[in-house]
Amino acid sequence: MGSFPHIVEDCAGVLQVLSDGTIFRSKNIEFNMPVIDEKSVHFKDAMFDKNHNLQLRLYKPTSSSSPGNNCKLPIIIFIHGGGFCLGSRMWPTSHNTCLRLASGLKALVLAPDYRLAPEDRLPAALDDAASAMKWLQGQALSENNSDAWLNSGSGVDFEQVFVLGDSSGGNIAHHLAVRFGAGSTELAPVRVRGYVLLAPFFGGVVRTKSEEGPSEAFLNLDMLDRFWRLSLPIGETRDHPVANPFGPWSPSLEAVTLDPILVIVGGSELLKDTAEDYARRLKDMGKKIQYVELEGKEHGFFNYDPYSEAANHTLHIIRTFMSDNSS
């Protein structure tokens, strides 16, 4: 008589994988944070991929123009984190962040969901993020069937698009930057002006000093390894090209032209060294990249408290990056 199935992978009870392959996702997650009631921003949901039943959430400031001028709103595509295994546009961490981005940067924000691992392993999440970009292109090209917030009279600027990815979303943002290249001509008339990687989730077989450092309040090395085990193609290591852009089997980025990239990471993050190494390598290749490290900050410092002093400083950095790369 066989033994009963037992838990072999456990992500804080939110996601569990059993020994017989059964996957359990909790529907009753307790978030120790309120959902912000931001009166200055409207939001709604829209389907962008019917085949995979994927939706995105749009956020629009009630004031339709940037302060002090009559310019159209730039567009920010926000890609949530969660180790490729967790997260949703509806989670407070994502929702509150997007409200803050929309109000603080006076931008229309699009936050797409993507398929999660282990049910859908990488590169599914990357493909879904690319589909969201193509959906935006379809909205820009449509004369009659576009969303009211994105039609020709909506006051948004399809030539001022920035992609902002948090953690695993930062990893996805990198791969979008490589896929679409400088100028994003494949997405015309949508024009991506830059990519913001907030504590990007990269990995590698060789451990970094920060990975081997003390655990954070919401993150530890076991969790990082678990996310990679559950999300990478079965049998692959952390040197897979999706995890490690500079791994032994990763294509060279030397000849790839990239739009400007901004990397922001907390100084006390386990992911700090991989983020810093990523920025240094791209800079050595002559890419236009900026690296900012916030002393003492841990993973999630922005989305767990998007109205904090550190978050306000981060918004200022992003706002400057957008201004510097708007043409």
Secondary structure as UniProt FT lines:
FT   STRAND          7..11
FT   TURN            12..14
FT   STRAND          15..18
FT   TURN            19..20
FT   STRAND          23..25
FT   TURN            39..40
FT   STRAND          41..49
FT   TURN            50..53
FT   STRAND          54..61
FT   TURN            67..68
FT   STRAND          73..79
FT   TURN            83..85
FT   TURN            89..90
FT   HELIX           92..105
FT   STRAND          108..112
FT   TURN            117..119
FT   TURN            122..123
FT   HELIX           124..141
FT   TURN            148..150
FT   TURN            152..153
FT   STRAND          156..166
FT   HELIX           168..180
FT   TURN            182..183
FT   HELIX           185..187
FT   TURN            188..189
FT   STRAND          192..198
FT   TURN            209..212
FT   HELIX           221..231
FT   TURN            234..235
FT   TURN            238..239
FT   TURN            241..243
FT   TURN            245..246
FT   TURN            248..249
FT   TURN            254..255
FT   STRAND          261..266
FT   TURN            267..268
FT   TURN            270..271
FT   HELIX           272..284
FT   TURN            285..286
FT   STRAND          289..294
FT   TURN            295..296
FT   TURN            299..304
FT   TURN            306..307
FT   HELIX           309..324
//
